[in-house]
């Protein structure tokens, strides 16, 4: 797991949320070869980006944002739950 922070610093809260999402990635995509997160805070939004390289070489990319970290992480988790669906 690789994490890049933009406009914010790593905190125990963010690290904990990323670990939760990482657990879901591992459960949903057991053959994932690489997982990268981009966590960004701007004056307008909090955003979480997720890039997963799959075992077959395909790449799965998702982005979520919200007015706070709670909503941004809830949205990225919702998108992860729909992995493989018509998103």
N, CA, C and O of each residue as an XYZ file, in Angstrom:
348
protein
N       0.846     -1.167      0.000
C       0.000      0.000      0.000
C       0.898      1.238      0.000
O       1.830      1.351      0.796
N       0.597      2.146     -0.897
C       1.327      3.402     -0.983
C       0.321      4.541     -0.827
O      -0.776      4.488     -1.382
N       0.702      5.575     -0.065
C      -0.194      6.704      0.186
C       0.539      8.005     -0.117
O       1.681      8.199      0.300
N      -0.134      8.896     -0.850
C       0.369     10.237     -1.090
C      -0.623     11.217     -0.471
O      -1.829     11.127     -0.699
N      -0.100     12.144      0.308
C      -0.927     13.170      0.932
C      -0.683     14.500      0.222
O       0.459     14.880     -0.037
N      -1.779     15.202     -0.089
C      -1.689     16.522     -0.716
C      -2.566     17.481      0.078
O      -3.757     17.233      0.270
N      -1.973     18.572      0.536
C      -2.732     19.571      1.273
C      -3.087     19.171      2.681
O      -3.812     19.893      3.365
N      -2.593     18.037      3.128
C      -2.854     17.550      4.475
C      -1.702     16.650      4.891
O      -0.881     16.251      4.065
N      -1.653     16.344      6.142
C      -0.630     15.443      6.665
C      -1.277     14.158      7.147
O      -2.476     14.119      7.426
N      -0.484     13.118      7.242
C      -0.966     11.850      7.790
C      -1.360     12.066      9.251
O      -0.641     12.712     10.014
N      -2.492     11.523      9.618
C      -2.943     11.549     11.013
C      -3.370     10.147     11.389
O      -3.571      9.301     10.517
N      -3.507      9.897     12.660
C      -3.953      8.568     13.089
C      -5.359      8.279     12.564
O      -5.675      7.132     12.247
N      -6.206      9.307     12.470
C      -7.565      9.122     11.935
C      -7.518      8.711     10.460
O      -8.188      7.761     10.056
N      -6.727      9.428      9.663
C      -6.622      9.084      8.236
C      -5.989      7.714      8.057
O      -6.448      6.923      7.234
N      -4.942      7.423      8.817
C      -4.299      6.110      8.720
C      -5.281      4.991      9.055
O      -5.295      3.953      8.393
N      -6.088      5.200     10.068
C      -7.087      4.203     10.455
C      -8.117      3.994      9.350
O      -8.476      2.856      9.045
N      -8.593      5.079      8.750
C      -9.569      4.961      7.666
C      -8.966      4.260      6.458
O      -9.626      3.440      5.821
N      -7.711      4.582      6.141
C      -7.045      3.925      5.012
C      -6.872      2.434      5.268
O      -7.019      1.632      4.345
N      -6.568      2.052      6.484
C      -6.446      0.630      6.816
C      -7.784     -0.090      6.633
O      -7.819     -1.230      6.169
N      -8.880      0.572      6.996
C     -10.212     -0.007      6.796
C     -10.481     -0.238      5.307
O     -10.944     -1.305      4.902
N     -10.183      0.782      4.507
C     -10.398      0.656      3.064
C      -9.477     -0.428      2.499
O      -9.900     -1.220      1.656
N      -8.240     -0.469      2.949
C      -7.291     -1.472      2.474
C      -7.795     -2.884      2.767
O      -7.644     -3.779      1.936
N      -8.389     -3.088      3.932
C      -8.966     -4.398      4.266
C     -10.065     -4.781      3.286
O     -10.175     -5.937      2.878
N     -10.880     -3.792      2.912
C     -11.943     -4.050      1.945
C     -11.375     -4.342      0.561
O     -11.898     -5.194     -0.157
N     -10.313     -3.643      0.186
C      -9.667     -3.913     -1.103
C      -9.141     -5.345     -1.118
O      -9.354     -6.075     -2.087
N      -8.464     -5.743     -0.063
C      -7.904     -7.091      0.005
C      -8.990     -8.160     -0.060
O      -8.791     -9.213     -0.667
N     -10.141     -7.894      0.565
C     -11.246     -8.852      0.526
C     -11.899     -8.897     -0.859
O     -12.255     -9.971     -1.344
N     -12.053     -7.742     -1.488
C     -12.744     -7.661     -2.774
C     -11.856     -8.067     -3.938
O     -12.340     -8.598     -4.938
N     -10.554     -7.816     -3.810
C      -9.620     -8.058     -4.903
C      -8.400     -8.806     -4.349
O      -7.329     -8.218     -4.201
N      -8.560    -10.097     -4.044
C      -7.450    -10.820     -3.417
C      -6.193    -10.882     -4.289
O      -5.098    -11.070     -3.759
N      -6.318    -10.733     -5.590
C      -5.168    -10.791     -6.479
C      -4.572     -9.439     -6.809
O      -3.768     -9.328     -7.734
N      -4.953     -8.403     -6.066
C      -4.415     -7.069     -6.341
C      -2.903     -7.070     -6.155
O      -2.389     -7.565     -5.151
N      -2.204     -6.516     -7.125
C      -0.745     -6.483     -7.050
C      -0.214     -5.196     -6.462
O       0.854     -5.189     -5.849
N      -0.942     -4.105     -6.636
C      -0.480     -2.803     -6.161
C      -1.687     -1.945     -5.824
O      -2.663     -1.913     -6.574
N      -1.620     -1.252     -4.699
C      -2.699     -0.359     -4.285
C      -2.083      0.981     -3.886
O      -1.168      1.038     -3.064
N      -2.597      2.052     -4.479
C      -2.122      3.399     -4.147
C      -3.314      4.274     -3.815
O      -4.357      4.216     -4.465
N      -3.131      5.089     -2.784
C      -4.141      6.051     -2.369
C      -3.566      7.446     -2.510
O      -2.377      7.671     -2.280
N      -4.428      8.383     -2.892
C      -4.086      9.800     -2.861
C      -5.139     10.449     -1.978
O      -6.336     10.377     -2.255
N      -4.672     11.084     -0.911
C      -5.547     11.739      0.051
C      -5.271     13.234     -0.060
O      -4.153     13.689      0.179
N      -6.311     13.998     -0.428
C      -6.100     15.419     -0.690
C      -7.161     16.272     -0.013
O      -8.352     15.961     -0.033
N      -6.690     17.352      0.581
C      -7.598     18.326      1.176
C      -7.393     19.656      0.470
O      -6.274     20.160      0.370
N      -8.493     20.215     -0.017
C      -8.469     21.533     -0.639
C      -9.434     22.424      0.136
O     -10.163     21.930      0.996
N      -9.457     23.707     -0.144
C     -10.419     24.572      0.549
C     -11.876     24.169      0.299
O     -12.749     24.468      1.114
N     -12.138     23.498     -0.815
C     -13.512     23.134     -1.173
C     -13.907     21.713     -0.816
O     -15.094     21.438     -0.644
N     -12.944     20.797     -0.699
C     -13.324     19.396     -0.524
C     -12.200     18.563      0.081
O     -11.034     18.959      0.106
N     -12.600     17.402      0.562
C     -11.692     16.359      0.999
C     -11.854     15.237     -0.030
O     -12.978     14.869     -0.372
N     -10.748     14.698     -0.521
C     -10.835     13.702     -1.597
C      -9.940     12.503     -1.314
O      -8.880     12.615     -0.699
N     -10.411     11.347     -1.788
C      -9.648     10.110     -1.690
C      -9.631      9.477     -3.077
O     -10.680      9.236     -3.674
N      -8.443      9.215     -3.575
C      -8.284      8.523     -4.847
C      -7.713      7.139     -4.579
O      -6.923      6.951     -3.653
N      -8.110      6.193     -5.378
C      -7.689      4.807     -5.201
C      -7.325      4.216     -6.551
O      -8.115      4.272     -7.494
N      -6.127      3.650     -6.643
C      -5.681      2.972     -7.856
C      -5.276      1.562     -7.461
O      -4.440      1.372     -6.577
N      -5.872      0.573     -8.121
C      -5.568     -0.825     -7.841
C      -5.114     -1.482     -9.140
O      -5.833     -1.458    -10.140
N      -3.930     -2.064     -9.121
C      -3.464     -2.848    -10.266
C      -3.857     -4.296    -10.015
O      -3.476     -4.893     -9.009
N      -4.618     -4.843    -10.941
C      -5.136     -6.195    -10.800
C      -4.146     -7.231    -11.323
O      -3.217     -6.900    -12.060
N      -4.353     -8.470    -10.940
C      -3.442     -9.551    -11.317
C      -3.333     -9.714    -12.829
O      -2.281    -10.109    -13.331
N      -4.401     -9.417    -13.561
C      -4.373     -9.588    -15.019
C      -3.764     -8.377    -15.735
O      -3.733     -8.334    -16.965
N      -3.278     -7.391    -14.964
C      -2.650     -6.215    -15.552
C      -3.585     -5.032    -15.726
O      -3.133     -3.919    -15.994
N      -4.878     -5.257    -15.576
C      -5.832     -4.150    -15.651
C      -5.661     -3.244    -14.437
O      -5.105     -3.644    -13.414
N      -6.146     -2.031    -14.573
C      -6.082     -1.068    -13.478
C      -7.481     -0.578    -13.169
O      -8.263     -0.282    -14.072
N      -7.784     -0.496    -11.908
C      -9.073     -0.021    -11.430
C      -8.830      1.283    -10.696
O      -8.031      1.319     -9.761
N      -9.505      2.363    -11.098
C      -9.294      3.683    -10.518
C     -10.631      4.237    -10.041
O     -11.628      4.192    -10.763
N     -10.641      4.758     -8.822
C     -11.843      5.400     -8.297
C     -11.445      6.648     -7.530
O     -10.347      6.733     -6.979
N     -12.351      7.615     -7.503
C     -12.137      8.883     -6.809
C     -13.426      9.240     -6.086
O     -14.521      9.056     -6.617
N     -13.286      9.746     -4.886
C     -14.455     10.191     -4.130
C     -14.091     11.445     -3.365
O     -12.951     11.621     -2.935
N     -15.071     12.313     -3.201
C     -14.822     13.507     -2.408
C     -16.076     13.892     -1.662
O     -17.186     13.474     -1.990
N     -15.857     14.707     -0.645
C     -16.958     15.187      0.167
C     -16.524     16.408      0.948
O     -15.364     16.814      0.871
N     -17.435     16.997      1.695
C     -17.106     18.194      2.466
C     -16.224     17.892      3.688
O     -15.651     18.801      4.290
N     -16.126     16.609      4.043
C     -15.290     16.204      5.173
C     -14.750     14.799      4.906
O     -15.159     14.141      3.949
N     -13.836     14.349      5.753
C     -13.223     13.028      5.550
C     -14.242     11.913      5.669
O     -14.175     10.936      4.923
N     -15.177     12.038      6.585
C     -16.179     10.989      6.775
C     -16.930     10.709      5.470
O     -17.061      9.554      5.065
N     -17.408     11.736      4.828
C     -18.169     11.546      3.578
C     -17.281     11.072      2.433
O     -17.709     10.265      1.608
N     -16.057     11.567      2.379
C     -15.151     11.121      1.312
C     -14.855      9.625      1.452
O     -14.878      8.893      0.463
N     -14.578      9.174      2.671
C     -14.281      7.758      2.863
C     -15.521      6.885      2.691
O     -15.420      5.776      2.167
N     -16.669      7.355      3.115
C     -17.898      6.588      2.885
C     -18.141      6.393      1.390
O     -18.558      5.319      0.957
N     -17.878      7.429      0.612
C     -18.088      7.336     -0.832
C     -17.086      6.378     -1.482
O     -17.468      5.594     -2.351
N     -15.820      6.425     -1.081
C     -14.839      5.515     -1.688
C     -15.162      4.072     -1.296
O     -14.973      3.159     -2.100
N     -15.640      3.859     -0.084
C     -16.040      2.514      0.325
C     -17.254      2.043     -0.473
O     -17.331      0.876     -0.855
N     -18.193      2.936     -0.721
C     -19.369      2.580     -1.526
C     -18.937      2.167     -2.932
O     -19.442      1.192     -3.489
N     -18.003      2.918     -3.491
C     -17.515      2.588     -4.836
C     -16.755      1.271     -4.834
O     -16.832      0.504     -5.794
N     -16.031      1.010     -3.770
C     -15.330     -0.263     -3.658
C     -16.316     -1.422     -3.563
O     -16.089     -2.483     -4.144
N     -17.401     -1.222     -2.840
C     -18.434     -2.261     -2.716
C     -19.027     -2.616     -4.070
O     -19.513     -3.730     -4.268
N     -18.988     -1.664     -5.008
C     -19.555     -1.893     -6.341
C     -18.514     -2.366     -7.345
O     -18.785     -2.401     -8.545
N     -17.345     -2.725     -6.878
C     -16.286     -3.218     -7.771
C     -16.832     -4.332     -8.648
O     -17.421     -5.303     -8.172
N     -16.621     -4.162     -9.914
C     -17.097     -5.179    -10.851
C     -18.494     -4.911    -11.366
O     -18.949     -5.567    -12.302
N     -19.187     -3.942    -10.756
C     -20.531     -3.608    -11.213
C     -20.477     -2.490    -12.238
O     -19.394     -2.025    -12.594
N     -21.603     -2.068    -12.703
C     -21.692     -0.955    -13.653
C     -21.679      0.338    -12.867
O     -22.721      0.781    -12.385
N     -20.558      0.926    -12.735
C     -20.361      2.104    -11.892
C     -20.278      3.362    -12.698
O     -20.112      4.445    -12.136
